[in-house]
Amino acid sequence: ASAFVQLSGRQCEAPAPPMAAIDKEARLKKDLATYKRLYNPPNFSMLEKQSSYLQDLLQTASAQNVQVLVVNMPLSKMNTDNLDQKALLAYQSRLDELCRKYDAVFLNLGSAAS
């Protein structure tokens, strides 16, 4: 069924909804499966490796008297529901620990968003 809209006295057929809108649920299911595959089980050795890179950056900035702002961005409830809670806590604790150690400003916006 096509829909019509009135424009300046002319009747025009409204465009069909984009395929993205039609396939939203299928895309969400595929994205969720990909997300779970990438982040579960958690890779704690990767967390340590990435933490060491952040530590190097903070250490260098501190040595050069450069103030650093670290922002922990909020995650949606759907995101946090699909994360290993032990990994999430380890990540948040490590950020807090490193920022305290090197006097970086830590803006934690990381509470679950809706």
N, C-alpha and C positions, 0 to 999 in steps of 0.2 A: 504494500500500500504506500503510495507516494503522498507526501504532504506538500501543500502549496502555501506560499507566502505572498502577501500583497506588497509590491514595491512600486511606488510612484504611479499607481493606477494600473500597473501591469501585474499579471499573475505569473509567478515563477515557481518552478519546482525547487523545493528545499533540498540541499545536498544530503546525500546519505550519510549516516553517522560513520565516523572513521572506523576502520577495522580494529584499531586499538580499543575503542569503546566496546565493540562487540566481543572481542576476545579477552576482555579484562580479567575475568575469572580464570580462564585457561592460562593466561600469562602469569597471574599471581601464583597459581599452583606450580608452574614451571620454575618461577623465580624462587619460591620457597624451597623446592626440592634442591635447587642449585645452592642456595644459601646453606641449607642443612649439610649438604655434601662438603662444602668448603670449610665450614666452621665447627663441624662435629665429626669426630671428637676433636676437642681443642688441641692445638699444637703449642704446648708450653715451651718447647725449645725455641720456636719462632718468637714467642712473646719475650723470652730472655734476650734473643738476638736484637729484636727491635728496641727493647729497653736499653740495651747497651749503646745503640746509636743515639737514642735520646740523651742518655747520660753523657756521652761524648760531646754532644751539642751544648748541653747545659754547663758542662765543665769548662768548655772553651769560652762560652759567653761570660761565665762568671770570672774567669781569668782576665778577660778583656773589659770587665766592668760594664757589660751589656745586660740590661734588664730584659728578662724573657717573660712572656705571658703564654701560659699553656692553657688551652681551652678544651675541656672534655665535653664534646657535643652530646646533646640528648639523643636517646634512642627511643624508638616507638615501643609500645607495649608488645606488639607482635615480634619485634626484633629481640627484646629481652626475654620473651617467653621461649624463644628458640635458641638462646645461648646457654651454654653450660654456666651455671651460676658460680661455680668455683673459678672458672676462667675469668669471668667478668669481675669478680672480687679481686682476683690476683692482678688484673690489669689496672683497676682503679687504685688499689693499694700501692702498686709500683709507681703510678703517676704521682700520687700524693707524696710518697717517700722521696722520689727524685726531686720534686719541686721544693720540698722542705730542705733537703740537703744542699741544694744550689741556690736557695733564695729566689726561686722563680715564682711569679705570681700564678696561682692555680685557680682558674675559674671553672668550677665544676657545675656544668649544666646537665650532667649525666643522669639525672633522675628520669624515670620513664615518662615519656610524653604520650598523649592519647592519639 
